[in-house]
Amino acid sequence: MHLLDVRSLLKVALLAATVSATSLALATDCVPFAEAHHYLGKTRCVTGTVVHVKEGNSGVTFLDFCENYETCPFVVVVFQGDLRRVGDVHRLTGQTIEIKGMVEEYDGRAEIILRHSQQLGDSASLLPPLSKDAAVAPSLPADYDVERGGHYSAGKFKHPKKAKATPTKKQGAPVSIEDPSQP
């Protein structure tokens, strides 16, 4: 082997080692959910397996990473207004996800607020795409009754009222369009 060939091989090996180390560093960029509290106030990627997806008060949805949510050090919060942009988060139950966002503290534990499906990175492919109709919130009739199991009455048909007759004004004598001074 020539000295030039050995140098070329060393350069290729060094380049391959650098590329693999870089890709390994990128793959381990996410921290486990148990360590998320170390990064409060910072934007980080957090990874973990979603154990439960629960509905809370006021339409808030929680992605829990522990069996007992009260002792879990981390939670993902999805507000009702963001669900249309995120998708069906119930499909994430049992899946290992990566979520990127600002790690904040609420009630003594770390949380990330999920506002867009892009925060899930590759995990967003687990969510079904939203249909065009889902982008618009459905409107319910004003007299919709939840207690009646979703049945509602659209009301009773009433014939339109007859229009009141308006009195007509009498017209005056006809006016000639010819000039009276001309014979």
FENSULNOR-V359249 format. One record per residue. OMEGA is omega as a letter, one per 40 degrees, with the letter a starting at -180 (NA if undefined). Layout:
BEGIN
omega:OMEGA
omega:OMEGA
END
This chain:
BEGIN
omega:i
omega:i
omega:i
omega:i
omega:i
omega:i
omega:i
omega:i
omega:i
omega:i
omega:i
omega:a
omega:i
omega:i
omega:i
omega:i
omega:i
omega:i
omega:a
omega:i
omega:i
omega:i
omega:i
omega:i
omega:i
omega:a
omega:a
omega:i
omega:i
omega:i
omega:i
omega:a
omega:a
omega:a
omega:a
omega:a
omega:i
omega:a
omega:i
omega:i
omega:a
omega:i
omega:a
omega:i
omega:a
omega:a
omega:i
omega:i
omega:a
omega:a
omega:a
omega:i
omega:a
omega:i
omega:i
omega:i
omega:i
omega:i
omega:i
omega:i
omega:a
omega:i
omega:a
omega:a
omega:i
omega:i
omega:i
omega:a
omega:a
omega:a
omega:a
omega:a
omega:a
omega:i
omega:i
omega:a
omega:i
omega:i
omega:a
omega:a
omega:a
omega:a
omega:i
omega:i
omega:a
omega:a
omega:a
omega:a
omega:i
omega:i
omega:a
omega:a
omega:a
omega:a
omega:i
omega:a
omega:i
omega:i
omega:a
omega:i
omega:i
omega:i
omega:a
omega:i
omega:i
omega:a
omega:i
omega:i
omega:a
omega:i
omega:i
omega:i
omega:a
omega:a
omega:a
omega:i
omega:i
omega:i
omega:a
omega:i
omega:a
omega:i
omega:i
omega:i
omega:i
omega:a
omega:i
omega:i
omega:i
omega:i
omega:i
omega:a
omega:a
omega:a
omega:i
omega:i
omega:i
omega:i
omega:i
omega:i
omega:a
omega:a
omega:i
omega:a
omega:a
omega:a
omega:i
omega:i
omega:i
omega:i
omega:i
omega:i
omega:i
omega:i
omega:a
omega:a
omega:i
omega:i
omega:i
omega:i
omega:i
omega:i
omega:i
omega:i
omega:i
omega:i
omega:i
omega:i
omega:i
omega:a
omega:i
omega:i
omega:a
omega:i
omega:i
omega:i
omega:i
omega:i
omega:a
omega:a
omega:i
omega:i
omega:NA
END
